[in-house]
Amino acid sequence: MNHSELKEKALKSKNVKDAYEALEPEFSLLHEILKARRNAGLSQAEIAERMGTKAPAVTRLESSLSSGKHSPSIATLKKYANALNCHLEIRLVANN
């Protein structure tokens, strides 16, 4: 069974689907920061140096977004964005 088949099978469970959908904001943010880092051509170590921290802190930041177990502070996300020569935007969007 490949990843797509496993995901499709798992998402048939309402509990799994609800948990998966609850993590969408974190996955979306993770996708954005990884894409920005890749586009900048920077490693985690280079981002860490620009942020004034160590590479393991950047690794924890990126992995925390995929686990949903820790929410980084806005200040930390701003530092990460600044290290990429980007800015952070946070918006509230009404549910339909």
PAZA-217795 format. One record per residue (C-alpha): residue in one letter; z negated, x negated, y. Coordinates in nm, 4 decimals, decimal comma. Layout:
REM PAZA-217795
<"A"; <Z; X; Y>>
...
***
This chain:
REM PAZA-217795
<"M"; <0,0000; 0,0000; 0,0000>>
<"N"; <0,0957; -0,1445; 0,3376>>
<"H"; <-0,0913; -0,1060; 0,6675>>
<"S"; <0,1135; 0,1913; 0,7895>>
<"E"; <0,0630; 0,3810; 0,4654>>
<"L"; <-0,3099; 0,3089; 0,4640>>
<"K"; <-0,3427; 0,4197; 0,8268>>
<"E"; <-0,1496; 0,7404; 0,7597>>
<"K"; <-0,3672; 0,8177; 0,4587>>
<"A"; <-0,6920; 0,7427; 0,6440>>
<"L"; <-0,5984; 0,9532; 0,9466>>
<"K"; <-0,5702; 1,2619; 0,7259>>
<"S"; <-0,9513; 1,2662; 0,7274>>
<"K"; <-1,0811; 1,4541; 1,0331>>
<"N"; <-1,3788; 1,2166; 1,0688>>
<"V"; <-1,1570; 0,9090; 1,0580>>
<"K"; <-0,9064; 1,0639; 1,2975>>
<"D"; <-1,1808; 1,1595; 1,5449>>
<"A"; <-1,3316; 0,8086; 1,5320>>
<"Y"; <-0,9869; 0,6498; 1,5707>>
<"E"; <-0,9028; 0,8653; 1,8726>>
<"A"; <-1,2423; 0,7945; 2,0312>>
<"L"; <-1,1555; 0,4226; 2,0354>>
<"E"; <-0,8193; 0,4751; 2,2110>>
<"P"; <-0,9407; 0,3554; 2,5549>>
<"E"; <-1,0742; 0,0304; 2,4072>>
<"F"; <-0,7566; -0,0312; 2,2073>>
<"S"; <-0,5435; 0,0423; 2,5114>>
<"L"; <-0,7417; -0,2047; 2,7243>>
<"L"; <-0,7297; -0,4668; 2,4474>>
<"H"; <-0,3521; -0,4263; 2,4256>>
<"E"; <-0,3215; -0,4712; 2,8026>>
<"I"; <-0,5371; -0,7831; 2,8265>>
<"L"; <-0,3729; -0,9491; 2,5273>>
<"K"; <-0,0286; -0,8693; 2,6677>>
<"A"; <-0,1280; -1,0118; 3,0085>>
<"R"; <-0,2679; -1,3294; 2,8496>>
<"R"; <0,0441; -1,3718; 2,6353>>
<"N"; <0,2713; -1,3154; 2,9377>>
<"A"; <0,0725; -1,5756; 3,1320>>
<"G"; <0,1104; -1,8176; 2,8411>>
<"L"; <-0,2618; -1,8936; 2,8380>>
<"S"; <-0,4994; -1,9588; 2,5500>>
<"Q"; <-0,8495; -1,8170; 2,5254>>
<"A"; <-0,9809; -2,1636; 2,6154>>
<"E"; <-0,7680; -2,1725; 2,9312>>
<"I"; <-0,8839; -1,8240; 3,0324>>
<"A"; <-1,2448; -1,9281; 2,9687>>
<"E"; <-1,2072; -2,2361; 3,1880>>
<"R"; <-1,0654; -2,0250; 3,4704>>
<"M"; <-1,3520; -1,7767; 3,4276>>
<"G"; <-1,6120; -2,0535; 3,4294>>
<"T"; <-1,7253; -1,9836; 3,0740>>
<"K"; <-1,6644; -2,1059; 2,7183>>
<"A"; <-1,3837; -2,0006; 2,4820>>
<"P"; <-1,6194; -1,8184; 2,2408>>
<"A"; <-1,7142; -1,5819; 2,5259>>
<"V"; <-1,3487; -1,4866; 2,5706>>
<"T"; <-1,3124; -1,4450; 2,1942>>
<"R"; <-1,6164; -1,2118; 2,1947>>
<"L"; <-1,4748; -1,0170; 2,4898>>
<"E"; <-1,1404; -0,9619; 2,3211>>
<"S"; <-1,2912; -0,8813; 1,9812>>
<"S"; <-1,5511; -0,6451; 2,1302>>
<"L"; <-1,2737; -0,4208; 2,2537>>
<"S"; <-1,1308; -0,3830; 1,9045>>
<"S"; <-1,4672; -0,3103; 1,7446>>
<"G"; <-1,5928; -0,0635; 2,0032>>
<"K"; <-1,9424; -0,2070; 1,9528>>
<"H"; <-1,9740; -0,3591; 2,2985>>
<"S"; <-1,8389; -0,2562; 2,6353>>
<"P"; <-1,7793; -0,5490; 2,8684>>
<"S"; <-1,8973; -0,5088; 3,2253>>
<"I"; <-1,6554; -0,4358; 3,5047>>
<"A"; <-1,7517; -0,7718; 3,6567>>
<"T"; <-1,6474; -0,9505; 3,3359>>
<"L"; <-1,3193; -0,7613; 3,3196>>
<"K"; <-1,2529; -0,8526; 3,6852>>
<"K"; <-1,3134; -1,2214; 3,6075>>
<"Y"; <-1,0747; -1,1995; 3,3127>>
<"A"; <-0,8120; -1,0291; 3,5300>>
<"N"; <-0,8547; -1,2862; 3,8069>>
<"A"; <-0,8142; -1,5672; 3,5522>>
<"L"; <-0,4738; -1,4156; 3,4738>>
<"N"; <-0,3881; -1,3800; 3,8430>>
<"C"; <-0,4115; -1,0016; 3,7998>>
<"H"; <-0,6406; -0,7327; 3,9350>>
<"L"; <-0,8304; -0,4636; 3,7495>>
<"E"; <-0,7535; -0,0957; 3,8067>>
<"I"; <-0,9775; 0,1803; 3,6760>>
<"R"; <-0,8713; 0,5428; 3,7115>>
<"L"; <-1,0061; 0,8793; 3,6075>>
<"V"; <-0,7446; 1,1101; 3,4598>>
<"A"; <-0,8109; 1,4818; 3,4152>>
<"N"; <-0,7969; 1,6178; 3,0605>>
<"N"; <-0,5357; 1,8848; 3,0106>>
***
